[in-house]
Amino acid sequence: MAVTPDTNNPNDGQAGAAAEAADQGRGVVHRLLGPLFEPMLRTSEFFVNSVTHVGHVSILLYETLTWIWRAMTKPKVRLGWPALYSQIVRVGARAMFIVGLVSGCVGLILVLQMAPPLDEFGQKPVVANIVGVAVLRELGPLIAAIVMTGFAGAAIAAELGTMVVGEEIEALEAQALNPIRFLVVPRVLASVISMAVLAVYSNIMAIGAGMFIAAVALGIPSIVFWDNLLSQAKLIDFMTGFAKSFVFGGLIGLIACTNGLRVTGGAAGVGKATTSTVVQSVVAIVIADLIFTAIFFAFDLN
């Protein structure tokens, strides 16, 4: 039975007035201090979410490496090579045209942009030296990774997210099939392998396009361009960029699979996961590139 307060009791009236005054005081404090603490709250929330996401990616990396190790050491554990081949075709082979187009355009831009200032010092043929080092060390793997993020990373996240929404992941688990083994491992391995191949392909297309435009538009013979390129670019330049490509591919695959498997909210969640995958992958790739560059600089590998 509900008890109604006695409105004639002065103590109840005083308590109500005190509560109302306290609410008004809290409202004033919130209005005055809210704008000051809101950036701090947003920053702390972003930090917590970022650390949480890195934790999820790290756990997925551990589980992926565990299944790869089991497949290498236990003959009974198989990863499903047909699935890996199909993912390599889907993730890597179908991205070759876009990677080649973008890399070729970047090679053309580099030569045309750097030729005029070098020509002022009578060093126009040196453009080959700059293009070779820039492409092999940085631009080739970086361009391939960014293109692959939009081409493959988003597709992986959307595909896995759709499977989560359609309860296909739960169906696999109900049949005692581990989704990490059958869904994540082939996609991560395909991303790593495809990224390494696309990085080399990107280098070839960018340098080839630069050599072509240098001969056609700048009058630099191809043999001169090639000799200058080889005199400046060393094997270590190629190897540093090639090493980056494996890490870039792993980041793309792991981030895409993590976001795809953690989809909530139906179709809207799938779209959010796809967008987050592209943004997070690009940021992670740039940060990883910065770390690699700092390490190579510290050990005098530049």
Buried (B, 14 or more C-beta within 10 A) or exposed (E): EEEEEEEEEEEEEEEEEEEEEEEEEEEEEEEEEEEEEEEEEEEEEEEEEEEEBEEBBEEBBEBBEEBBEBBEEEEEEEBBEEBBEEBBEBBBEBBBEBBBEBBBBBBBBBBBEBBEEBBEEEEBBBBBBBBBBBBBBBBBBBBBBBBBBBBBBBBBBBBBBBBBBEEBBEEBEEEEEEBBBBBBBBBBBBBBBBBBBBBBBBBBBBBBBBBBBBBEEBEBEEEBBBEBBEEBBEEEBBEBBBBBBBBBBBBBBBBBBBBBBBBEEEEEBBBBBBEBBBEBBBEBBEEBBEEBBEEBEEEEBE
